[in-house]
Amino acid sequence: GVYFENVYINKSLSLTGEDRNTTIIDGSLSEVKYQPTVLIESNCKFVSLSNFTIRGSKDNWGIYVMGGWALSGSEHYNRRTITNNIVMNNSGGIIVQDCYRCTLVGNIVRNNQYEGIAIFVSSRIIMRNNTIHHNKYNFGIVPLALGGLDFYIHDIDFSNKIDGKSIYYLINERKL
């Protein structure tokens, strides 16, 4: 079915749709400006979001994953898994911000006005088998301006595709 709403997740849970092609969260009717279709708040220890189409946020992201860098023991507060979703027709697709070890697997991120997948000030993000296409900016990593190397350390393999071509995210490579 189609659910015309915005989802705000502020506690640990697993949210699973029956089929990503037919279970749709549509944020297009929201009267609140700058609200993502799905917001995963920073105080959650565990969140799993899978098997949905996420669409319709005209002025924000489809999925906004907030981390918990400021929380004590933040590595335990960042088990977020976003799997097997279609994220489309939003201002931006998926943003991961201030996260440690968030996992993105098997998502299709397409036809968003700006970003496809954006990783902001995060570390050790795992990406596998994501398909990204027809976004203005398909993929990007933005570290903290004075942050250091840790904000570039991610596990992004070549199974991820942008416009049909593999992402090659290299770490500690020289003389290429």
Order of alpha helices (4+ residues) and beta strands (2+ residues): beta-beta-beta-beta-beta-beta-beta-beta-beta-beta-beta-beta-beta-beta-beta-beta-beta-beta-beta-beta
